């Protein structure tokens, strides 16, 4: 998880902006939150990321984020119901 947190920090430090960067900046912390058991936070971040990918027609990234969400937050989705 340290690697994921370092990646998120480095991405933020690049100063990237725009809808694609925003989706990336939501997707990585979503996975981290899921690993840390922060169910509600991870689901909110995953939804933000998926919305960003949809808005930019980034089909591959949307699919990969959806798969990540399904794998990482499967228990979280059940808890949210």
DAMOZI-V630512 format. One record per helix or strand of 3 or more residues. SS is the DSSP state (~ for helix, > for strand). FROM is the first residue (numbers start at 0). LEN is the number of residues. If there is no record, write none. Layout:
ss & from & len
SS & FROM & LEN
SS & FROM & LEN
This chain:
ss & from & len
~ & 1 & 12
~ & 18 & 17
~ & 38 & 17
~ & 58 & 14
~ & 73 & 7
